Structures are given as C-alpha cells and as structure tokens.
Amino acid sequence: MMIHDVTSVVGKHKLRMRVGRGEGSGKGGTSGRGHNGAKSRAGWTSRPGYQGGSTPLLRRFPKRGFSNADFRVDYHVVNVADLSKHFAAGAIVDGNALTQVGLIRDTKLPLKILGNGDLAVKLNVTADRFSGQAKSKIEAAGGTVTLTPYAAKAAADAQAAAEAEATKKANAAKRAPKAKASAEPSAEEKK
C-alpha cells in the first residue's frame, strides 16, 4: 500500500479535535484547559508583560538618562550620481519626480541630496536638505538648488536662533567687565 492509496480514501485533511464531547473522546471534562480559573474560561487574554499582578520587569528597572531617538529625523537620501542617471538636462527634480522614476518610495519623509558621484547635467533640484558637496556639484553643473518652503523656514529659524544666542553672549561679555570693576574697591576706598 502506498501513501496516495491511503489519502485517496481517508482524505487530505485531518479532522479537528472535538473537545468537550464525553470522556470516551479523550478530551472530555475540562477539554484540555486544565482546572478551573481564568485561563480555563472562553475569551481569556493577558496583556503583554503582565506578570500575575507582581511588578513587571520593565517597571522594576530604574530609568535614567536621555535619548534623542524619539527626535531623530529620517530622510529619503539620493546621491547626485543617481540624479544624472535618471534625469535629462534642464529637468526639475523634486520629491514627486524622484517617486516617478523610482529613486524614492514616497514623499512622506523629507528629502536629502548627497554629493556621492559626478553630475554632468544641469538640473533644478528642490529638496529639504543638501550636503555641501551636493550643492557645489549641482551649481557647478549650471543647475539650481532650492529648499522646500518648510525647510527654508526651518533654516531661517535656526539662523535666527543662532544670531540671538550670539547677541546674548556678546551682551553678557559687555556687562562682565562693569560688574568686575564695581566689585573691586577703588583706590580711595582702600585708603
């Protein structure tokens, strides 16, 4: 007898276990659920990390320090070498154009252009970030580099914040000698 002779009579699929159909079935009584309790009931679930009411392991560990992982910005990254392969001279390159040629998957993340490779065609590139090398290569080829409105605003805000900080430090430096001079007694006070 061969296996195909057996399956042609018995069938391909094994019947499921029918629990709770009498002791003679081998799965009567508690139906394979052990004894009474929450786990034997229908619909019982346990949330991940639950340890029977005791303090979970994650809560027993001390939490210290700070991580910038939550504040990291992920970018779609494209090199100038890829731009020269996929676009003709004079083309307008932005997130939508890169999606159409398949260099990036979608426009959900901001776009960053890096300077790996050579660029020989003139392109008008719009992105959120440019590396210094990419910017110089695009402009050397006769193209233009444009920041998106959101990125331009963020860059302007960062520049304004840096200037405000520099002004604050300069003003503090101006006030420091006056405070030091007033702290020292004059020659007449010494006498």
Order of alpha helices (4+ residues) and beta strands (2+ residues): alpha-alpha-beta-alpha-beta-alpha-beta-beta-beta-alpha-beta-alpha-alpha
